[in-house]
Amino acid sequence: MATTGAENGTGITVAMDTAVGGSAHVVIGGQNSHSLTLNNNIIDITNKSSASFRELLSDQGTQSIDLTLDITFNSETTAASLRAIAGTKADADFKINMPAGDLIFVGMIASYADTSPDGDKLTASVSIQSTGSFTWN
């Protein structure tokens, strides 16, 4: 019996445009995997009259995105671009291309760690955090 609702992660990619508000997103080369977390920093309003149950303030709290990329670079352009943004703490536009629609947000590189073992490929782990709102297209 076929499984319904399953998605192949291979087709989900992350693209970047160094110009905030731009429309020239380029797929970040060499992606192995990514991890996406949509955060809702909810507000707990539990009090003595909550009858021993937690209560949360509906539709309130801070929303954010945390995105981690694991990359095996296939171009120096990608590596240089990510390093430059990380080094300057600049904002960039990011777009996660998904089958059900794209997630677009402005973010900053919170951490950039590359590994270059002798006789092996250059890899990196990049952590990106959103600043401002995000949209689904």
C-alpha positions in Angstrom: 0.0 0.0 0.0 1.4 3.4 -0.9 2.1 5.9 1.8 0.3 9.2 1.4 1.5 12.6 2.6 5.1 11.6 2.5 7.6 14.1 0.9 11.0 13.5 -0.6 13.4 15.9 1.1 15.7 15.9 -1.9 13.6 18.5 -3.7 13.5 21.0 -0.8 16.2 23.6 -1.2 17.2 26.8 0.4 18.0 29.9 -1.8 19.5 33.2 -0.9 19.4 36.8 -2.2 21.9 39.1 -0.6 19.7 42.1 -1.5 16.9 42.3 1.1 13.6 42.6 -0.8 15.2 41.2 -3.9 13.8 38.6 -6.2 17.0 37.0 -7.5 17.2 34.1 -5.0 20.0 31.6 -5.9 20.0 28.1 -4.5 22.8 27.7 -2.0 25.1 25.2 -3.7 26.0 21.8 -2.2 23.2 21.3 0.4 23.1 18.0 2.1 20.3 18.7 4.5 18.6 21.4 6.4 16.7 21.6 9.6 13.8 24.2 9.9 12.2 25.2 13.2 9.2 27.5 13.3 9.1 29.0 16.8 6.2 30.4 18.7 7.4 32.0 22.0 4.0 31.6 23.6 2.9 33.6 26.7 2.0 31.5 29.7 -0.8 33.2 31.7 -1.4 30.4 34.2 -2.4 31.7 37.6 -4.1 30.5 40.9 -7.5 30.4 39.2 -6.4 28.2 36.4 -7.5 25.1 38.3 -4.1 23.5 38.0 -4.0 23.6 34.2 -1.7 25.7 32.1 -3.3 28.6 30.2 -1.7 30.3 27.2 -2.5 33.7 25.8 -4.1 33.0 22.4 -2.5 34.5 19.2 0.3 36.2 21.1 4.0 35.7 21.5 7.1 36.1 19.3 7.4 34.0 16.1 10.7 33.2 14.6 12.5 30.8 12.3 15.7 28.9 13.0 17.3 27.3 10.0 20.4 25.1 9.9 22.1 24.0 6.7 24.7 21.2 6.3 26.6 21.9 3.1 29.3 20.2 1.0 30.4 23.2 -1.1 30.2 22.7 -4.8 31.3 26.2 -5.7 33.6 28.8 -4.1 31.0 31.4 -4.9 28.5 29.9 -2.4 31.2 29.6 0.3 32.4 33.1 -0.2 28.9 34.6 -0.2 27.9 32.9 3.0 31.2 33.8 4.7 30.8 37.4 3.7 27.3 37.7 5.1 28.3 36.0 8.3 31.4 38.3 8.6 29.4 41.5 8.2 26.3 40.5 10.2 24.2 41.6 7.2 20.6 40.7 6.6 19.8 38.6 3.5 16.6 37.2 2.0 16.2 33.4 2.3 13.7 31.2 0.5 12.9 27.6 1.3 11.5 26.0 -1.8 9.0 23.4 -0.8 6.4 21.4 -2.8 3.5 23.1 -1.0 4.9 26.6 -1.4 7.9 28.7 -0.6 8.8 30.1 2.9 10.4 33.5 2.5 12.1 35.4 5.3 14.9 37.9 6.1 17.6 36.4 8.2 21.0 36.8 9.6 23.7 34.1 9.8 24.0 33.3 13.5 26.9 30.9 13.1 29.1 29.7 10.3 31.4 26.7 10.9 33.4 25.1 8.1 35.5 22.0 8.3 38.4 21.3 5.9 40.1 18.0 6.6 43.3 17.1 4.8 42.6 15.3 1.5 38.8 15.7 1.8 36.0 18.0 0.9 35.1 21.4 2.5 31.9 21.2 4.5 30.0 23.7 6.6 27.2 24.0 9.1 25.4 27.3 8.9 22.8 28.6 11.3 20.4 31.3 10.2 17.8 33.1 12.3 14.9 35.2 11.1 14.5 38.9 11.7 11.1 40.3 11.1 8.0 38.5 9.6 7.9 35.6 7.2 5.5 34.7 4.4 4.4 31.5 2.6 4.0 31.8 -1.2 
